[in-house]
Amino acid sequence: MERHKVSFQLKCYLFKGREVIHAKKELPFEVKLASSLVLDELCYMWNKQHLETQINEAIDKRDQERFMVLSQQYKPYTYE
């Protein structure tokens, strides 16, 4: 894997009356990408499960209108 450039952010902090500068290293691109993908997958799975639960409750209660609304919202999840 290629090495990426690393950039630093300098921040000034007051330390007992004098200024101290600390450099903060940014996270690597791979870590940002992996964490973003994991969060996206978790949100997708939670939303899908939540809709499935609501659809099952609508079926159990025989609420056809609610079922039709929820099934329209669930359509994008069927194209896996």
MMTF fields as JSON, N, C-alpha, C and O atoms, coordinates in Angstrom:
{
  "mmtfVersion": "1.0.0",
  "mmtfProducer": "UNKNOWN",
  "numBonds": 319,
  "numAtoms": 320,
  "numGroups": 80,
  "numChains": 1,
  "numModels": 1,
  "chainsPerModel": [1],
  "groupsPerChain": [80],
  "chainIdList": ["A"],
  "bondAtomList": [4, 2, 8, 6, 12, 10, 16, 14, 20, 18, 24, 22, 28, 26, 32, 30, 36, 34, 40, 38, 44, 42, 48, 46, 52, 50, 56, 54, 60, 58, 64, 62, 68, 66, 72, 70, 76, 74, 80, 78, 84, 82, 88, 86, 92, 90, 96, 94, 100, 98, 104, 102, 108, 106, 112, 110, 116, 114, 120, 118, 124, 122, 128, 126, 132, 130, 136, 134, 140, 138, 144, 142, 148, 146, 152, 150, 156, 154, 160, 158, 164, 162, 168, 166, 172, 170, 176, 174, 180, 178, 184, 182, 188, 186, 192, 190, 196, 194, 200, 198, 204, 202, 208, 206, 212, 210, 216, 214, 220, 218, 224, 222, 228, 226, 232, 230, 236, 234, 240, 238, 244, 242, 248, 246, 252, 250, 256, 254, 260, 258, 264, 262, 268, 266, 272, 270, 276, 274, 280, 278, 284, 282, 288, 286, 292, 290, 296, 294, 300, 298, 304, 302, 308, 306, 312, 310, 316, 314],
  "bondOrderList": [1, 1, 1, 1, 1, 1, 1, 1, 1, 1, 1, 1, 1, 1, 1, 1, 1, 1, 1, 1, 1, 1, 1, 1, 1, 1, 1, 1, 1, 1, 1, 1, 1, 1, 1, 1, 1, 1, 1, 1, 1, 1, 1, 1, 1, 1, 1, 1, 1, 1, 1, 1, 1, 1, 1, 1, 1, 1, 1, 1, 1, 1, 1, 1, 1, 1, 1, 1, 1, 1, 1, 1, 1, 1, 1, 1, 1, 1, 1],
  "groupList": [{"groupName": "MET", "atomNameList": ["N", "CA", "C", "O"], "elementList": ["N", "C", "C", "O"], "formalChargeList": [0, 0, 0, 0], "bondAtomList": [1, 0, 2, 1, 3, 2], "bondOrderList": [1, 1, 2], "singleLetterCode": "M", "chemCompType": "L-PEPTIDE LINKING"}, {"groupName": "GLU", "atomNameList": ["N", "CA", "C", "O"], "elementList": ["N", "C", "C", "O"], "formalChargeList": [0, 0, 0, 0], "bondAtomList": [1, 0, 2, 1, 3, 2], "bondOrderList": [1, 1, 2], "singleLetterCode": "E", "chemCompType": "L-PEPTIDE LINKING"}, {"groupName": "ARG", "atomNameList": ["N", "CA", "C", "O"], "elementList": ["N", "C", "C", "O"], "formalChargeList": [0, 0, 0, 0], "bondAtomList": [1, 0, 2, 1, 3, 2], "bondOrderList": [1, 1, 2], "singleLetterCode": "R", "chemCompType": "L-PEPTIDE LINKING"}, {"groupName": "HIS", "atomNameList": ["N", "CA", "C", "O"], "elementList": ["N", "C", "C", "O"], "formalChargeList": [0, 0, 0, 0], "bondAtomList": [1, 0, 2, 1, 3, 2], "bondOrderList": [1, 1, 2], "singleLetterCode": "H", "chemCompType": "L-PEPTIDE LINKING"}, {"groupName": "LYS", "atomNameList": ["N", "CA", "C", "O"], "elementList": ["N", "C", "C", "O"], "formalChargeList": [0, 0, 0, 0], "bondAtomList": [1, 0, 2, 1, 3, 2], "bondOrderList": [1, 1, 2], "singleLetterCode": "K", "chemCompType": "L-PEPTIDE LINKING"}, {"groupName": "VAL", "atomNameList": ["N", "CA", "C", "O"], "elementList": ["N", "C", "C", "O"], "formalChargeList": [0, 0, 0, 0], "bondAtomList": [1, 0, 2, 1, 3, 2], "bondOrderList": [1, 1, 2], "singleLetterCode": "V", "chemCompType": "L-PEPTIDE LINKING"}, {"groupName": "SER", "atomNameList": ["N", "CA", "C", "O"], "elementList": ["N", "C", "C", "O"], "formalChargeList": [0, 0, 0, 0], "bondAtomList": [1, 0, 2, 1, 3, 2], "bondOrderList": [1, 1, 2], "singleLetterCode": "S", "chemCompType": "L-PEPTIDE LINKING"}, {"groupName": "PHE", "atomNameList": ["N", "CA", "C", "O"], "elementList": ["N", "C", "C", "O"], "formalChargeList": [0, 0, 0, 0], "bondAtomList": [1, 0, 2, 1, 3, 2], "bondOrderList": [1, 1, 2], "singleLetterCode": "F", "chemCompType": "L-PEPTIDE LINKING"}, {"groupName": "GLN", "atomNameList": ["N", "CA", "C", "O"], "elementList": ["N", "C", "C", "O"], "formalChargeList": [0, 0, 0, 0], "bondAtomList": [1, 0, 2, 1, 3, 2], "bondOrderList": [1, 1, 2], "singleLetterCode": "Q", "chemCompType": "L-PEPTIDE LINKING"}, {"groupName": "LEU", "atomNameList": ["N", "CA", "C", "O"], "elementList": ["N", "C", "C", "O"], "formalChargeList": [0, 0, 0, 0], "bondAtomList": [1, 0, 2, 1, 3, 2], "bondOrderList": [1, 1, 2], "singleLetterCode": "L", "chemCompType": "L-PEPTIDE LINKING"}, {"groupName": "CYS", "atomNameList": ["N", "CA", "C", "O"], "elementList": ["N", "C", "C", "O"], "formalChargeList": [0, 0, 0, 0], "bondAtomList": [1, 0, 2, 1, 3, 2], "bondOrderList": [1, 1, 2], "singleLetterCode": "C", "chemCompType": "L-PEPTIDE LINKING"}, {"groupName": "TYR", "atomNameList": ["N", "CA", "C", "O"], "elementList": ["N", "C", "C", "O"], "formalChargeList": [0, 0, 0, 0], "bondAtomList": [1, 0, 2, 1, 3, 2], "bondOrderList": [1, 1, 2], "singleLetterCode": "Y", "chemCompType": "L-PEPTIDE LINKING"}, {"groupName": "GLY", "atomNameList": ["N", "CA", "C", "O"], "elementList": ["N", "C", "C", "O"], "formalChargeList": [0, 0, 0, 0], "bondAtomList": [1, 0, 2, 1, 3, 2], "bondOrderList": [1, 1, 2], "singleLetterCode": "G", "chemCompType": "PEPTIDE LINKING"}, {"groupName": "ILE", "atomNameList": ["N", "CA", "C", "O"], "elementList": ["N", "C", "C", "O"], "formalChargeList": [0, 0, 0, 0], "bondAtomList": [1, 0, 2, 1, 3, 2], "bondOrderList": [1, 1, 2], "singleLetterCode": "I", "chemCompType": "L-PEPTIDE LINKING"}, {"groupName": "ALA", "atomNameList": ["N", "CA", "C", "O"], "elementList": ["N", "C", "C", "O"], "formalChargeList": [0, 0, 0, 0], "bondAtomList": [1, 0, 2, 1, 3, 2], "bondOrderList": [1, 1, 2], "singleLetterCode": "A", "chemCompType": "L-PEPTIDE LINKING"}, {"groupName": "PRO", "atomNameList": ["N", "CA", "C", "O"], "elementList": ["N", "C", "C", "O"], "formalChargeList": [0, 0, 0, 0], "bondAtomList": [1, 0, 2, 1, 3, 2], "bondOrderList": [1, 1, 2], "singleLetterCode": "P", "chemCompType": "L-PEPTIDE LINKING"}, {"groupName": "ASP", "atomNameList": ["N", "CA", "C", "O"], "elementList": ["N", "C", "C", "O"], "formalChargeList": [0, 0, 0, 0], "bondAtomList": [1, 0, 2, 1, 3, 2], "bondOrderList": [1, 1, 2], "singleLetterCode": "D", "chemCompType": "L-PEPTIDE LINKING"}, {"groupName": "TRP", "atomNameList": ["N", "CA", "C", "O"], "elementList": ["N", "C", "C", "O"], "formalChargeList": [0, 0, 0, 0], "bondAtomList": [1, 0, 2, 1, 3, 2], "bondOrderList": [1, 1, 2], "singleLetterCode": "W", "chemCompType": "L-PEPTIDE LINKING"}, {"groupName": "ASN", "atomNameList": ["N", "CA", "C", "O"], "elementList": ["N", "C", "C", "O"], "formalChargeList": [0, 0, 0, 0], "bondAtomList": [1, 0, 2, 1, 3, 2], "bondOrderList": [1, 1, 2], "singleLetterCode": "N", "chemCompType": "L-PEPTIDE LINKING"}, {"groupName": "THR", "atomNameList": ["N", "CA", "C", "O"], "elementList": ["N", "C", "C", "O"], "formalChargeList": [0, 0, 0, 0], "bondAtomList": [1, 0, 2, 1, 3, 2], "bondOrderList": [1, 1, 2], "singleLetterCode": "T", "chemCompType": "L-PEPTIDE LINKING"}],
  "groupTypeList": [0, 1, 2, 3, 4, 5, 6, 7, 8, 9, 4, 10, 11, 9, 7, 4, 12, 2, 1, 5, 13, 3, 14, 4, 4, 1, 9, 15, 7, 1, 5, 4, 9, 14, 6, 6, 9, 5, 9, 16, 1, 9, 10, 11, 0, 17, 18, 4, 8, 3, 9, 1, 19, 8, 13, 18, 1, 14, 13, 16, 4, 2, 16, 8, 1, 2, 7, 0, 5, 9, 6, 8, 8, 11, 4, 15, 11, 19, 11, 1],
  "groupIdList": [1, 2, 3, 4, 5, 6, 7, 8, 9, 10, 11, 12, 13, 14, 15, 16, 17, 18, 19, 20, 21, 22, 23, 24, 25, 26, 27, 28, 29, 30, 31, 32, 33, 34, 35, 36, 37, 38, 39, 40, 41, 42, 43, 44, 45, 46, 47, 48, 49, 50, 51, 52, 53, 54, 55, 56, 57, 58, 59, 60, 61, 62, 63, 64, 65, 66, 67, 68, 69, 70, 71, 72, 73, 74, 75, 76, 77, 78, 79, 80],
  "secStructList": [7, 7, 7, 7, 7, 7, 7, 3, 3, 3, 3, 3, 3, 3, 3, 6, 6, 3, 3, 3, 3, 3, 3, 3, 3, 7, 7, 7, 2, 2, 2, 2, 2, 2, 2, 2, 2, 2, 2, 2, 2, 2, 2, 2, 2, 2, 2, 2, 2, 2, 2, 2, 2, 2, 2, 2, 2, 2, 2, 2, 6, 6, 7, 2, 2, 2, 2, 2, 2, 2, 2, 2, 2, 2, 4, 4, 4, 4, 7, 7],
  "xCoordList": [0.844, 0.0, 0.894, 1.945, 0.432, 1.215, 1.202, 0.257, 2.27, 2.299, 1.613, 1.825, 0.813, 0.115, 0.801, 1.448, 0.651, 1.226, 0.496, -0.716, 1.239, 0.677, 0.719, 1.741, -0.391, -0.406, -0.667, -1.289, -0.199, -0.345, -1.109, -1.018, -1.858, -2.548, -1.875, -1.691, -1.511, -0.884, -1.936, -2.698, -1.969, -2.909, -2.134, -1.19, -2.531, -1.882, -2.677, -3.899, -1.996, -2.599, -1.835, -0.614, -2.585, -1.937, -1.556, -2.387, -0.3, 0.198, 0.92, 2.082, 0.241, 0.798, 1.433, 2.58, 0.673, 1.139, 2.009, 2.36, 2.374, 3.167, 2.458, 1.656, 2.771, 2.118, 2.904, 4.133, 2.163, 2.754, 2.04, 0.812, 2.781, 2.192, 2.289, 3.364, 1.142, 1.084, 0.677, -0.217, 1.31, 0.947, 0.005, 0.256, -1.07, -2.038, -1.977, -2.184, -1.697, -1.592, -2.99, -3.82, -3.245, -4.523, -4.59, -3.562, -5.803, -5.991, -5.699, -5.987, -5.138, -4.891, -6.202, -7.251, -6.12, -7.295, -7.963, -9.191, -7.173, -7.718, -8.578, -9.614, -8.155, -8.912, -10.225, -11.273, -10.169, -11.389, -12.364, -13.562, -11.847, -12.701, -13.315, -14.514, -12.514, -13.014, -14.074, -15.095, -13.844, -14.826, -16.113, -17.205, -15.995, -17.18, -17.984, -19.213, -17.295, -17.988, -18.676, -19.786, -18.032, -18.63, -19.871, -20.897, -19.792, -20.955, -22.099, -23.261, -21.784, -22.818, -23.505, -24.729, -22.726, -23.299, -24.175, -25.248, -23.727, -24.53, -25.855, -26.902, -25.806, -27.041, -27.983, -29.192, -27.428, -28.236, -28.928, -30.132, -28.177, -28.748, -29.795, -30.822, -29.535, -30.503, -31.795, -32.886, -31.672, -32.864, -33.676, -34.905, -32.995, -33.677, -34.399, -35.561, -33.727, -34.335, -35.525, -36.544, -35.388, -36.466, -37.702, -38.825, -37.49, -38.613, -39.256, -40.481, -38.447, -38.997, -39.862, -40.929, -39.407, -40.184, -41.512, -42.551, -41.479, -42.71, -43.664, -44.876, -43.13, -43.971, -44.622, -45.81, -43.853, -44.421, -45.504, -46.505, -45.317, -46.351, -47.609, -48.721, -47.441, -48.601, -49.35, -50.58, -48.621, -49.262, -50.014, -51.15, -49.397, -50.048, -51.318, -52.297, -51.304, -52.474, -53.461, -54.513, -53.112, -53.934, -54.219, -55.332, -53.19, -53.277, -52.723, -51.52, -53.647, -53.233, -52.612, -51.641, -53.151, -52.609, -51.171, -50.3, -50.93, -49.569, -48.61, -47.456, -49.11, -48.294, -47.893, -46.74, -48.82, -48.517, -47.484, -46.589, -47.602, -46.634, -45.248, -44.249, -45.203, -43.915, -43.293, -42.073, -44.129, -43.568, -42.969, -42.005, -43.508, -42.911, -41.557, -40.627, -41.45, -40.178, -39.16, -37.955, -39.636, -38.736, -38.213, -37.246, -38.821, -38.423, -36.938, -36.351, -36.292, -34.847, -33.989, -32.892, -34.474, -33.712, -33.819, -33.08, -34.732, -34.908, -33.961, -33.863, -33.263, -32.333, -30.918, -30.014, -30.701, -29.38, -28.536, -27.394],
  "yCoordList": [-1.172, 0.0, 1.242, 1.286, 2.238, 3.463, 4.221, 4.134, 4.956, 5.806, 7.121, 7.68, 7.592, 8.854, 9.939, 9.676, 11.145, 12.271, 12.45, 12.252, 12.821, 13.058, 14.555, 15.207, 15.084, 16.5, 16.665, 15.81, 17.739, 18.018, 19.318, 20.233, 19.385, 20.608, 21.138, 20.405, 22.398, 23.011, 23.77, 24.562, 23.525, 24.203, 24.854, 24.271, 26.043, 26.762, 26.537, 26.686, 26.186, 26.016, 26.884, 27.016, 27.473, 28.227, 27.254, 26.477, 27.301, 26.391, 27.204, 27.57, 27.481, 28.251, 29.546, 29.854, 30.292, 31.606, 31.623, 32.709, 30.49, 30.491, 29.621, 28.749, 29.877, 29.137, 27.877, 27.883, 26.805, 25.539, 25.106, 25.17, 24.672, 24.23, 22.71, 22.13, 22.08, 20.632, 20.312, 20.959, 19.341, 18.889, 17.692, 16.766, 17.726, 16.645, 15.927, 16.548, 14.643, 13.857, 13.456, 13.025, 13.602, 13.196, 11.682, 11.011, 11.153, 9.723, 9.356, 10.144, 8.189, 7.755, 7.577, 7.309, 7.728, 7.614, 6.253, 6.167, 5.191, 3.847, 3.684, 3.021, 4.282, 4.187, 4.951, 4.469, 6.134, 6.917, 6.168, 6.114, 5.593, 4.865, 3.634, 3.393, 2.86, 1.651, 1.984, 1.301, 3.02, 3.381, 3.895, 3.618, 4.625, 5.107, 3.944, 3.934, 2.968, 1.813, 0.981, 0.49, 0.822, 0.06, 0.775, 0.137, 2.076, 2.83, 2.79, 2.668, 2.892, 2.806, 1.445, 1.363, 0.389, -0.961, -1.142, -1.741, -0.629, -0.736, 0.013, -0.494, 1.218, 1.995, 1.289, 1.236, 0.75, 0.034, -1.165, -1.354, -1.967, -3.157, -2.802, -3.472, -1.745, -1.352, -0.861, -1.233, -0.02, 0.494, -0.634, -0.642, -1.58, -2.717, -3.55, -3.912, -3.853, -4.652, -3.929, -4.546, -2.623, -1.834, -1.843, -1.995, -1.679, -1.733, -3.119, -3.232, -4.161, -5.518, -5.726, -6.336, -5.226, -5.342, -4.608, -5.132, -3.395, -2.621, -3.291, -3.29, -3.86, -4.567, -5.776, -6.027, -6.529, -7.697, -7.298, -8.001, -6.179, -5.702, -5.293, -5.551, -4.655, -4.263, -5.493, -5.494, -6.53, -7.776, -8.406, -8.85, -8.45, -9.04, -8.289, -8.899, -6.961, -6.145, -6.015, -5.391, -6.612, -6.562, -5.121, -4.786, -4.284, -2.876, -2.747, -2.591, -2.819, -2.858, -1.54, -1.55, -0.42, 0.885, 1.057, 1.471, 0.743, 0.843, -0.115, 0.224, -1.316, -2.292, -1.765, -1.914, -1.159, -0.649, 0.479, 0.537, 1.367, 2.464, 1.909, 2.316, 0.987, 0.411, -0.438, -0.457, -1.135, -1.954, -1.078, -1.489, 0.118, 1.053, 1.549, 1.729, 1.766, 2.203, 1.067, 1.315, -0.181, -1.336, -1.74, -2.497, -1.259, -1.667, -1.51, -2.423, -0.397, -0.278, -1.361, -1.657, -1.948, -2.975, -4.348, -5.268, -4.49, -5.771, -5.945, -7.043, -4.888, -4.953, -5.244, -4.455, -6.327, -6.635, -7.398, -7.737],
  "zCoordList": [0.0, 0.0, 0.0, 0.64, -0.74, -0.825, 0.499, 1.283, 0.716, 1.895, 1.546, 0.47, 2.44, 2.249, 3.048, 4.061, 2.582, 3.305, 4.627, 4.716, 5.637, 6.958, 7.215, 7.002, 7.671, 7.996, 9.491, 10.122, 10.03, 11.447, 11.638, 10.82, 12.721, 13.102, 14.354, 15.325, 14.332, 15.497, 16.291, 15.736, 17.574, 18.455, 19.587, 20.12, 19.946, 21.047, 22.333, 22.344, 23.392, 24.705, 25.7, 25.626, 26.633, 27.71, 28.813, 29.282, 29.221, 30.246, 31.306, 31.131, 32.392, 33.509, 33.025, 33.35, 32.248, 31.829, 30.587, 30.123, 30.026, 28.798, 27.756, 28.091, 26.504, 25.438, 25.095, 25.026, 24.886, 24.471, 23.197, 23.127, 22.2, 20.94, 20.859, 21.016, 20.61, 20.458, 19.027, 18.482, 18.421, 17.083, 17.206, 17.977, 16.441, 16.468, 15.116, 14.073, 15.132, 13.908, 13.437, 14.237, 12.129, 11.577, 11.452, 11.359, 11.451, 11.263, 9.817, 8.917, 9.575, 8.2, 7.434, 8.021, 6.127, 5.268, 5.418, 5.433, 5.53, 5.631, 6.882, 6.843, 7.979, 9.232, 9.097, 9.525, 8.507, 8.296, 7.396, 7.675, 6.318, 5.384, 6.041, 5.9, 6.752, 7.405, 8.451, 8.536, 9.241, 10.268, 9.624, 10.119, 8.545, 7.84, 7.263, 7.347, 6.678, 6.111, 7.19, 6.981, 8.324, 9.423, 9.943, 10.181, 10.121, 10.599, 9.59, 9.978, 8.309, 7.281, 7.317, 7.224, 7.449, 7.501, 8.737, 8.655, 9.877, 11.104, 10.972, 11.374, 10.409, 10.216, 9.249, 9.478, 8.171, 7.185, 7.827, 7.657, 8.556, 9.176, 10.234, 10.342, 11.016, 12.045, 11.402, 11.833, 10.365, 9.695, 9.067, 9.151, 8.444, 7.824, 8.874, 8.687, 9.966, 11.038, 11.662, 11.97, 11.844, 12.435, 11.531, 12.011, 10.221, 9.287, 9.265, 9.22, 9.298, 9.333, 10.572, 10.495, 11.697, 12.936, 12.823, 13.224, 12.278, 12.117, 11.131, 11.344, 10.06, 9.083, 9.733, 9.529, 10.517, 11.203, 12.191, 12.331, 12.875, 13.812, 13.058, 13.519, 11.901, 11.098, 10.599, 10.545, 10.237, 9.798, 10.963, 10.798, 12.13, 13.304, 13.683, 14.112, 13.526, 13.874, 12.715, 12.852, 11.569, 10.355, 9.922, 9.515, 10.021, 9.62, 8.193, 7.982, 7.223, 5.826, 5.366, 4.609, 5.805, 5.394, 5.878, 5.113, 7.13, 7.695, 6.98, 6.718, 6.672, 5.966, 4.587, 4.183, 3.871, 2.537, 2.588, 1.745, 3.564, 3.716, 4.043, 3.45, 4.981, 5.387, 4.277, 4.116, 3.517, 2.433, 1.345, 0.7, 1.118, 0.165, 0.667, -0.119, 1.96, 2.542, 2.52, 2.478, 2.548, 2.597, 1.225, 1.141, 0.159, -1.194, -1.488, -2.069, -1.118, -1.423, -0.756, -1.231, 0.328, 1.025, 0.346, 0.697, -0.623, -1.294, -2.472, -3.021, -2.873, -4.0, -3.526, -3.798, -2.84, -2.288, -3.259, -2.952]
}
